[in-house]
Amino acid sequence: MPFIGEYHRRFAGNPQYSPTFPRGGNAALFGEEIFEVDPAVSLTVVVQHKNIEDTSWTNLVSLSSLTSGVNTATASAIKELLRFAYTVNGTNPEDSVYSNTLAPSWRPY
């Protein structure tokens, strides 16, 4: 049986980053499905992007305070490389969220 989703823990409250991946179009619909969260905890997912020659990442779109269900955001004018930054919002280092990052739905415009 395949494993679907990831566990994210708060630890010190810093973002946890996905591997870098190339864009598949000039615009996209990004989604995050929340399966389970600890009480009084939420997840913020920020899609970051940059061109190869850029030295720093910039925020493209944010999905904040996620606690349940499928959450989506659209973005356009996407640069060459992307990554996800996951931040668990809570008070304890062991606060956790179980979620699944959905594959982006790429658009040519």
C-alpha positions as CSV (number, residue, x, y, z in Angstrom):
1,M,0.0,0.0,0.0
2,P,1.5,3.4,-0.9
3,F,2.2,6.0,1.7
4,I,0.4,9.3,0.9
5,G,1.2,12.5,2.7
6,E,3.9,13.8,5.1
7,Y,4.1,14.6,8.8
8,H,5.4,18.1,9.6
9,R,6.4,18.9,13.2
10,R,6.9,22.4,14.6
11,F,10.3,21.8,16.3
12,A,11.6,25.4,16.7
13,G,9.0,26.9,14.4
14,N,11.2,27.3,11.4
15,P,10.1,26.5,7.8
16,Q,10.9,23.0,6.4
17,Y,11.6,23.0,2.7
18,S,10.7,20.6,-0.1
19,P,13.3,19.7,-2.8
20,T,13.6,22.3,-5.6
21,F,11.7,21.5,-8.8
22,P,11.3,23.2,-12.2
23,R,8.2,25.0,-13.3
24,G,5.8,23.3,-15.7
25,G,4.1,26.4,-17.0
26,N,3.8,30.1,-16.6
27,A,0.9,29.8,-14.1
28,A,-0.4,27.1,-11.8
29,L,-2.9,26.0,-9.2
30,F,-1.2,24.7,-6.0
31,G,-3.0,22.6,-3.4
32,E,-2.5,21.1,0.0
33,E,-4.8,18.5,1.6
34,I,-4.8,18.4,5.4
35,F,-5.6,15.0,6.9
36,E,-5.0,15.6,10.6
37,V,-3.7,18.4,12.9
38,D,-3.1,18.5,16.6
39,P,-5.5,20.7,18.6
40,A,-4.9,24.5,18.2
41,V,-2.3,23.9,15.4
42,S,-2.3,24.9,11.7
43,L,0.0,24.7,8.7
44,T,1.2,27.5,6.5
45,V,2.5,26.5,3.1
46,V,4.4,29.1,1.0
47,V,5.4,28.4,-2.6
48,Q,8.7,30.1,-3.3
49,H,10.3,30.7,-6.7
50,K,13.5,32.1,-8.3
51,N,15.4,32.1,-11.6
52,I,18.6,30.1,-11.8
53,E,20.8,33.2,-11.6
54,D,18.9,34.6,-8.6
55,T,20.7,34.3,-5.2
56,S,17.6,34.3,-3.0
57,W,14.1,32.9,-3.0
58,T,10.9,35.0,-3.1
59,N,7.4,34.1,-2.0
60,L,5.0,33.4,-4.9
61,V,1.8,32.4,-3.1
62,S,0.8,31.4,0.4
63,L,-1.8,29.0,1.9
64,S,-2.1,30.0,5.5
65,S,-3.8,28.7,8.7
66,L,-4.7,25.3,7.1
67,T,-6.5,23.0,9.4
68,S,-8.7,20.7,7.3
69,G,-9.7,19.7,3.7
70,V,-8.2,20.7,0.4
71,N,-6.8,24.2,0.2
72,T,-5.8,25.8,-3.1
73,A,-4.1,29.0,-4.4
74,T,-3.3,30.2,-7.9
75,A,-0.2,32.0,-9.1
76,S,1.1,33.4,-12.3
77,A,4.4,34.9,-13.6
78,I,6.2,31.9,-12.1
79,K,10.0,31.9,-12.3
80,E,12.2,28.9,-13.3
81,L,12.6,27.0,-10.0
82,L,10.1,26.4,-7.2
83,R,10.0,24.9,-3.7
84,F,7.5,24.6,-0.8
85,A,8.2,26.0,2.6
86,Y,6.1,24.3,5.4
87,T,5.6,26.0,8.8
88,V,3.7,24.4,11.6
89,N,1.9,27.0,13.7
90,G,1.6,26.0,17.3
91,T,3.2,26.4,20.7
92,N,4.9,23.1,21.4
93,P,7.9,21.6,19.5
94,E,5.9,18.3,19.1
95,D,2.9,20.0,17.4
96,S,2.3,18.1,14.2
97,V,0.3,18.2,10.9
98,Y,-0.3,15.3,8.5
99,S,-0.9,16.6,5.0
100,N,-0.4,15.9,1.3
101,T,1.0,18.4,-1.2
102,L,-1.0,18.0,-4.4
103,A,0.8,18.1,-7.8
104,P,0.6,21.6,-9.3
105,S,-1.9,22.0,-12.1
106,W,0.2,23.9,-14.6
107,R,-1.2,26.5,-17.1
108,P,0.5,28.0,-20.1
109,Y,-0.7,31.6,-19.3
